[in-house]
Amino acid sequence: MSDSPAATATHGLELRHHFATEGQQRDSATLGMWLFLVTEIMFFGGMFCAYLLYRTRHFNEFAAGSRSLDTWLGGVNTAVLLVSSWTMAMAVRSAQLGKRKLLCLFLVLTMIFGATFLGVKAVEYHAKFVEHHVPGPYFDFKQEVKAGETPLPINLHTMQMFFSVYFAMTGMHALHMVIGLGLMTYLLIKSARGAYSPKYYTPVEMAGLYWHFVDIVWIYLFPLLYLIDVHK
Amino acid sequence: MSNHDNSEHHVISVGFYSLIGITLLIFTGITYFAATVNLGQANIVVALAIATFKATLVVLFFMHVKYTSEKMTRATIVGALFFLMLLLALSMADFATRSWT
């Protein structure tokens, strides 16, 4: 903001005056974004640690809770999110090549897939509320037992631990998706106005890194929450 | 922090992005079928191995880490993974060696 008018005229967004080259500016932005993602890795890492501990300690409850989740919806959502990562990668590519319309199209597609994911998640959450699977005073849980199967010995009290972990992890993941959709909206407005060019598309690239990170979290959440004990 | 002059952006082809995308979808299917086979304790190991393979593809190609010229970015990622492993390993070591029943 303290740029003199002359400096502003010679240094645009693609090369601010404190960077030597465009490459250096881009690398600095990437490194900064990765440092932020490191804090995100540790944030989700804490929850994965809680998951690991409680899963080891209360395996039967985690297995029974996992069976009560809709594997089909979880799988479809995984595919939806992976496709949205592809459209995001294509959006960054379009920005690199300076194709404004394609960039807008892929941003819109990414938002549609992101919103689809959240919609499916809402359906799943609704089912959990209807079945009283939400931890709290109204918690109740009945095992679905197929013919010829013996129900797992579970404790209703520790059963809530699985759903606490489930809601904490998928809830924080969903919050990240909502923030991601906000970023996409911002990028869409800016790109429609022609703010990005092959010389300067850093915001698109950084939002892409964020979006792919959120995708990676789900890549782990899907098998860890939905597929604990589907065999037999 | 050198060679900034060489770090012009690397544009990956649509075909290659699609190949990565399809591979990710196929391995999601494999994750599911691997979970339907009873491998006992090995089920979680297989699930985590497939998830890690998928995550690696996303990081290297969708997140362009394979093409970055900045070595600090790679050092940062490796450092993050190291501290994540430290968190999980030491917590589990504590858990496993406690005298609770």
Interface residues (C-beta under 8 A of the other chain):
Chain A: A20 T21 G23 Q24 R26 D27 T30 L31 W34 L35 L37 V38 I41 M42 G45 G46 F48 C49 L52 L53 T56 R57 T71 G75 T78 A79 L82 V83 S85 W86 M88 A89 M90 R93 Q96 L97 P198 E205 G208 L209 H212 F213 D215 I216 I219 Y220 F222 P223 L224 L227 I228 V230 H231 K232
Chain B: M1 H4 D5 N6 S7 E8 H9 V11 I12 V14 Y17 S18 I20 G21 L24 L25 T28 T31 Y32 A35 T36 V37 N38 L39 N43 I44 A47 L48 I50 A51 K54 A55 V58 V59 F61 F62 M63 H64 T68 S69 E70 M72 T73 T76 I77 G79 A80 L81 F83 L84 L87 L88 S91 M92 F95
